[in-house]
Amino acid sequence: MCLAVLPVYAEEETADPEMLPEESAEPTPEPEPAYRVDASSAVLMDKTSGNILFEQDKDNRIDPASLTKLMTVYLGIENLSDDKELSMTAEAFETYDHSFGVLWIEQGESMSASSAEHATMLASANDTAAMIAEAVSSSQDAFITKMNMAAAQFGMENTHFQNIFGIHNDTNYSTAYDMALLLRKALGNETFRNIFGRASYTIPATNFAVARNLVNDCALLRDTGYYYEKATGGKIGNTPEGGFSLAATAKDDNGMELIAVVLGEENAAAAYNDIVSMFEYGFSNFQSITFSAEDIGEKTVEVMRGKKHVADVRFTNTGDYHVLLPTGLDASTLTAEAVVNNEEETNPEVITADVVFKLEDMVVGTTPMHREITYYDTSIAATAGPMIRQYFNYASIGVLGLFIIRLFLKVIHKLLAPPA
């Protein structure tokens, strides 16, 4: 659970129009933003919270190139076991151009789903992407439908996939923001996270080929001029029509993890420079503070109606809390406390609790706690019933006892009576 605490700036007071000189009647040009990148669409997102730290035309629809394969690989991982054997069928073999972006997989060649996913991510291989799609959905058309359904579920409102590869098509488009949403969702899968972060991978020998050694096309992860020591994952792509695209993650020594996406870059150098610049902007201007669920603790409220205990309301934390602060604020004064609202109410449904975050003594944010209500039956049947049943049991035992005594006395009387 996360919270962003960002500074709020008051607008400057506007002067009386009559006091302004005539030339000021012309519209004032918008000031240039303090920070910009060259990308046609760019987003910097805090991975933990999903908060946007920087955006530039984030909803601009652009050809995402092979960043499309982020969805292809994710759906493969979600639907196929790592060791499932995939085979290149004649149908899949005919769905891609064999002159570029391939591992030269032969018809009838087999490899594990994990190997196909690594090749699709690291080497952007179209042939292994075709194998994944067919294994998941039997046909590429069905798989593309699955891709678009997943995009809708993830809130990718400005995305439409027309193919599984990222080959240019006017109806295959996305935005930097949508790709960041996809990446944040996919990183929740540990297998995806591991593949996305690999600098290299070796595909074991198959029934047609010797072992293949792959390196990640993303130079942020390798010993190159663009190596970035904080990078934890990345994928790059390009088409002549859409330019270069790059999606990457990075983490600093304080544990703050960021997602950055750029689309529509002129060349690879611009993409790498913008991504690193965005990461450094985020790490320099923001800090992430974590409050553990254990430290905040739980709250339980006993709901009373008169002297009757009618319910218990228990408030718990479903995870740790992450607060994002501008670096200019003193994080040592930030506190978090569980606070119950309407504690004296007799209706448990209106009792709530929040974790309240304060910077010094000022409330800067709240987030609701998880609530569980346990009701107790206070009806006459529930409260008097057990007592009545107990008395009835005692009475029954007493009557039975009297009956036995009476029989016993009759027997004794017979034994002691003189013979007739």
C-alpha positions in Angstrom: 0.0 0.0 0.0 1.4 3.3 -1.0 1.0 7.0 -0.6 2.6 9.9 -2.5 3.2 13.1 -0.5 4.0 15.8 -3.1 4.5 19.5 -2.5 1.6 21.9 -3.3 2.4 25.3 -4.7 0.0 28.3 -4.3 -0.7 30.3 -7.4 0.7 33.8 -7.5 -1.8 36.6 -6.8 -3.1 38.2 -10.0 -2.8 41.9 -10.4 -5.7 44.2 -11.1 -6.3 44.2 -14.9 -6.6 47.9 -14.9 -3.2 48.3 -13.4 -1.5 46.3 -16.2 0.2 48.0 -19.1 -1.5 47.6 -22.5 1.1 45.3 -23.9 0.4 42.8 -21.2 -3.0 42.1 -22.8 -1.2 39.7 -25.1 -1.3 36.1 -23.8 1.7 35.1 -21.7 3.5 32.2 -23.2 3.6 29.0 -21.1 6.9 28.7 -19.3 9.2 25.9 -20.4 9.2 22.9 -18.0 12.2 22.6 -15.9 12.9 19.1 -17.1 12.4 17.5 -20.5 13.5 14.5 -22.6 13.6 14.0 -26.3 11.1 11.1 -26.4 7.7 11.6 -28.0 6.1 9.9 -25.0 7.8 9.3 -21.7 6.9 8.2 -18.1 8.8 7.7 -14.9 6.8 5.6 -12.4 7.5 4.5 -8.8 7.1 0.7 -9.1 5.9 0.2 -5.5 3.1 2.8 -5.6 2.4 3.3 -9.3 2.7 7.0 -8.7 4.0 9.1 -11.7 7.1 11.1 -10.9 7.5 12.5 -14.4 5.6 12.4 -17.6 5.9 13.9 -21.0 3.0 13.3 -23.4 2.4 10.1 -21.6 -0.8 9.3 -23.5 0.6 10.0 -26.9 -0.2 6.9 -29.1 3.0 5.6 -30.8 4.3 2.4 -32.4 5.8 0.5 -29.4 7.9 -1.7 -31.6 9.1 -4.9 -29.9 8.0 -3.6 -26.4 4.9 -5.4 -27.7 6.7 -8.6 -26.7 6.4 -7.6 -23.0 2.8 -8.7 -23.2 3.7 -11.8 -25.4 6.2 -13.0 -22.8 4.0 -12.2 -19.8 1.0 -14.2 -21.2 3.4 -17.1 -22.0 4.7 -17.1 -18.4 1.2 -16.9 -17.0 -0.2 -19.7 -19.1 2.7 -22.2 -19.6 4.8 -24.1 -17.2 8.5 -23.4 -17.5 9.3 -27.0 -18.6 6.5 -27.3 -21.2 7.9 -28.4 -24.5 7.1 -26.1 -27.4 7.5 -27.2 -31.0 7.7 -25.1 -34.1 4.8 -26.1 -36.2 4.3 -25.4 -39.9 1.5 -23.0 -39.1 3.6 -21.0 -36.6 6.6 -21.0 -39.1 4.6 -19.1 -41.7 3.5 -16.2 -39.4 6.7 -14.2 -39.4 9.4 -12.8 -41.7 12.4 -15.1 -41.6 15.0 -12.5 -42.8 15.4 -10.6 -39.4 14.7 -10.8 -35.7 14.8 -14.6 -35.5 16.9 -17.5 -33.9 16.5 -19.6 -37.1 14.3 -22.1 -35.4 13.5 -25.0 -37.8 10.1 -26.6 -38.3 9.8 -29.5 -35.8 12.4 -28.0 -33.5 11.5 -28.1 -29.8 12.5 -26.2 -26.7 11.1 -25.4 -23.3 8.7 -22.6 -22.7 11.3 -20.9 -20.5 13.9 -21.0 -23.3 11.3 -19.5 -25.7 10.4 -16.8 -23.3 14.1 -15.8 -22.6 14.8 -15.7 -26.4 11.7 -13.5 -27.0 12.6 -11.1 -24.3 16.4 -10.9 -24.6 16.9 -11.3 -28.3 13.4 -10.2 -29.4 13.1 -13.4 -31.4 10.0 -13.5 -33.5 10.1 -17.3 -34.1 10.1 -18.1 -30.4 7.3 -15.5 -29.9 5.2 -17.4 -32.5 5.8 -20.7 -30.6 4.6 -19.1 -27.4 1.4 -17.7 -28.9 0.5 -21.0 -30.5 1.2 -22.9 -27.3 -1.1 -20.6 -25.3 -4.0 -20.0 -27.7 -3.6 -22.5 -30.6 -3.6 -19.5 -33.1 -2.0 -16.1 -33.2 -5.4 -14.4 -33.8 -6.7 -16.0 -30.6 -3.6 -14.9 -28.7 -3.8 -11.3 -30.0 -7.4 -11.3 -28.6 -6.0 -12.4 -25.3 -3.4 -9.7 -25.4 -6.0 -7.0 -25.9 -8.2 -8.4 -23.2 -5.3 -8.3 -20.8 -4.5 -4.7 -21.8 -8.0 -3.7 -21.0 -7.8 -5.4 -17.6 -4.6 -3.6 -16.8 -6.1 -0.2 -17.6 -4.1 0.3 -20.8 -6.8 2.6 -22.4 -4.6 3.8 -25.3 -3.2 0.5 -26.4 -4.2 -1.9 -29.2 -2.2 -4.9 -30.3 -2.5 -6.0 -33.9 0.4 -8.5 -33.8 2.5 -10.4 -31.3 5.9 -9.2 -32.5 5.8 -5.4 -32.6 6.1 -5.2 -36.3 4.8 -1.8 -37.5 1.1 -1.6 -38.1 -1.0 1.6 -37.8 -3.4 -0.3 -35.5 -0.5 -1.7 -33.3 0.0 1.2 -30.9 0.5 2.1 -27.2 1.8 4.9 -24.9 4.6 5.2 -22.4 2.1 5.3 -19.6 0.3 2.1 -20.8 3.6 0.3 -21.2 4.6 1.3 -17.7 1.3 -0.1 -16.4 2.0 -3.4 -18.2 5.5 -3.6 -16.9 4.4 -2.9 -13.3 1.8 -5.6 -13.6 4.2 -8.1 -15.2 6.9 -7.5 -12.6 4.6 -8.9 -10.0 5.4 -12.3 -11.6 8.7 -13.5 -10.2 9.5 -15.5 -13.4 8.9 -12.4 -15.6 11.0 -10.3 -13.3 13.9 -12.7 -13.5 13.8 -12.9 -17.3 13.4 -9.2 -17.7 16.5 -8.6 -15.6 18.9 -11.1 -17.3 21.9 -9.8 -19.1 22.4 -13.2 -20.9 21.0 -16.7 -21.1 22.0 -20.0 -22.7 19.3 -22.0 -24.5 20.2 -25.7 -24.0 20.8 -27.8 -27.2 17.6 -28.8 -28.9 16.8 -31.7 -31.3 18.0 -29.5 -34.2 20.7 -27.2 -32.8 23.5 -26.9 -30.3 23.2 -24.6 -27.3 22.6 -20.9 -28.2 24.2 -18.1 -26.1 22.0 -15.0 -25.9 22.8 -11.5 -24.7 20.1 -9.0 -23.8 19.6 -6.4 -26.6 19.2 -3.8 -23.8 22.7 -2.3 -23.3 21.8 -0.9 -19.8 22.4 -4.4 -18.4 25.7 -5.2 -20.2 29.3 -4.0 -20.2 28.8 -1.3 -22.8 29.0 2.4 -23.1 25.4 2.5 -21.9 25.7 0.3 -18.9 23.8 1.6 -15.9 24.7 0.1 -12.5 21.3 0.7 -11.0 19.4 -1.0 -13.9 17.5 -4.1 -12.9 15.9 -4.9 -16.2 15.2 -3.6 -19.7 14.0 -4.2 -23.2 14.6 -2.1 -26.3 13.0 -2.1 -29.7 12.6 0.0 -32.9 10.8 0.3 -36.2 11.6 2.7 -39.0 8.1 4.2 -38.6 8.0 4.5 -34.8 11.6 5.1 -33.9 13.2 3.6 -30.8 11.4 2.5 -27.7 12.9 1.4 -24.3 11.3 0.1 -21.1 13.6 -0.4 -18.1 13.7 -0.7 -14.3 16.3 0.6 -11.8 16.8 0.4 -8.1 18.9 2.6 -5.8 20.8 1.7 -2.6 17.8 2.9 -0.5 15.5 0.3 -2.1 13.5 2.7 -4.2 12.6 1.0 -7.5 11.5 3.0 -10.6 10.0 2.1 -14.0 10.9 4.3 -17.0 9.5 4.1 -20.5 10.3 6.1 -23.6 8.7 5.8 -27.0 9.4 7.6 -30.4 13.1 8.2 -29.8 15.3 9.2 -32.8 17.9 6.6 -32.1 19.2 4.2 -29.5 21.6 6.7 -27.9 18.7 9.1 -27.3 16.6 6.3 -25.7 19.4 5.3 -23.4 20.3 8.8 -22.4 16.7 9.8 -21.7 16.1 6.7 -19.6 19.2 7.2 -17.5 18.4 10.9 -17.1 14.8 10.0 -16.0 16.1 7.5 -13.4 18.6 10.0 -12.0 15.9 12.6 -11.8 13.7 10.3 -9.8 16.4 9.1 -7.4 17.6 12.7 -6.9 14.2 14.3 -6.3 12.2 11.6 -4.4 12.6 9.3 -1.5 10.6 6.2 -0.5 9.8 5.6 3.2 8.5 2.2 4.4 6.4 1.6 7.4 5.9 -2.1 8.3 2.5 -3.5 9.0 3.9 -5.0 12.2 5.0 -1.6 13.5 1.7 0.0 12.8 -0.2 -2.9 14.5 -3.8 -3.8 14.6 -6.9 -2.4 16.3 -10.0 -4.2 17.7 -13.1 -2.4 18.8 -15.8 -4.1 21.1 -19.2 -2.9 20.0 -21.6 -2.6 23.0 -25.3 -1.9 23.1 -26.0 -1.2 26.7 -24.4 -4.1 28.5 -24.6 -6.4 25.5 -21.4 -7.2 23.6 -22.9 -7.3 20.0 -19.8 -7.4 17.8 -16.0 -7.1 17.4 -14.5 -5.0 14.7 -10.9 -5.9 13.9 -8.7 -3.7 11.7 -5.6 -5.1 10.1 -2.9 -4.2 7.6 -2.7 -6.2 4.4 0.9 -5.2 3.8 3.6 -2.7 4.5 3.0 1.0 3.6 5.3 2.9 1.3 5.3 6.7 1.3 6.9 8.8 -1.4 8.4 12.1 -0.4 10.2 14.9 -2.2 13.8 14.8 -1.1 13.5 18.4 0.3 11.3 17.2 3.1 12.7 15.9 6.4 11.6 12.2 6.5 12.6 11.9 10.1 9.4 13.7 11.1 7.1 11.4 9.2 4.9 9.2 11.3 2.2 6.6 10.7 -0.5 5.6 13.2 -3.7 3.5 13.1 -6.7 5.6 14.0 -10.2 4.3 14.6 -13.2 6.5 13.4 -16.7 6.4 15.1 -15.4 4.1 17.8 -18.4 4.8 20.1 -21.0 3.8 17.5 -23.3 0.9 18.2 -23.5 0.0 14.5 -20.3 -1.9 13.6 -20.8 -1.1 9.9 -20.0 2.6 10.4 -16.8 2.0 12.4 -13.7 2.4 10.2 -10.0 2.8 10.7 -7.2 4.5 8.7 -3.5 4.6 8.8 -2.8 8.3 9.2 0.5 9.8 8.0 1.8 13.0 9.6 4.7 15.2 8.7 5.5 16.8 12.0 2.0 17.5 13.2 0.3 18.0 9.8 -1.8 15.2 8.3 -0.4 14.5 4.8 -2.4 11.4 3.9 -4.6 8.5 5.0 -5.3 5.0 3.7 -8.0 2.7 5.0 -7.3 -0.4 7.0 -8.8 -3.8 6.3 -11.9 -4.5 8.4 -13.4 -7.7 9.7 -16.6 -7.8 11.7 -17.6 -10.7 14.0 -21.3 -10.5 15.2 -22.6 -12.1 18.4 -26.2 -13.3 18.7 -27.9 -11.2 21.5 -31.4 -12.4 20.9 -33.5 -13.9 23.7 -33.2 -17.3 22.1 -29.5 -16.9 22.0 -29.0 -15.6 25.5 -31.9 -17.2 27.5 -32.1 -20.3 25.5 -29.0 -22.1 26.9 -30.1 -21.2 30.4 -33.6 -22.5 29.9 -32.2 -25.7 28.3 -30.0 -26.1 31.3 -32.9 -25.7 33.8 -34.9 -28.2 31.7 -32.1 -30.7 31.8 -31.8 -30.3 35.6 -35.6 -30.7 36.0 -35.6 -33.8 33.8 -32.9 -35.4 35.8 -34.9 -34.5 39.0 -38.1 -36.1 37.7 -36.3 -39.2 36.6 -34.6 -39.4 40.0 -38.0 -39.2 41.7 -39.4 -41.9 39.4 -36.5 -44.2 40.3 -36.8 -43.6 44.0 -40.5 -44.3 43.8 -39.9 -47.7 42.1 -37.2 -48.5 44.6 -39.6 -47.7 47.5 -42.2 -50.0 45.9 -39.8 -52.8 45.7 -38.7 -52.4 49.4 -42.3 -52.2 50.4 -43.1 -55.5 48.7 -40.1 -57.2 50.3 -41.0 -56.0 53.8 -44.7 -56.6 53.6 -45.9 -59.7 55.6 -47.1 -62.6 53.5 -50.8 -62.7 52.8 
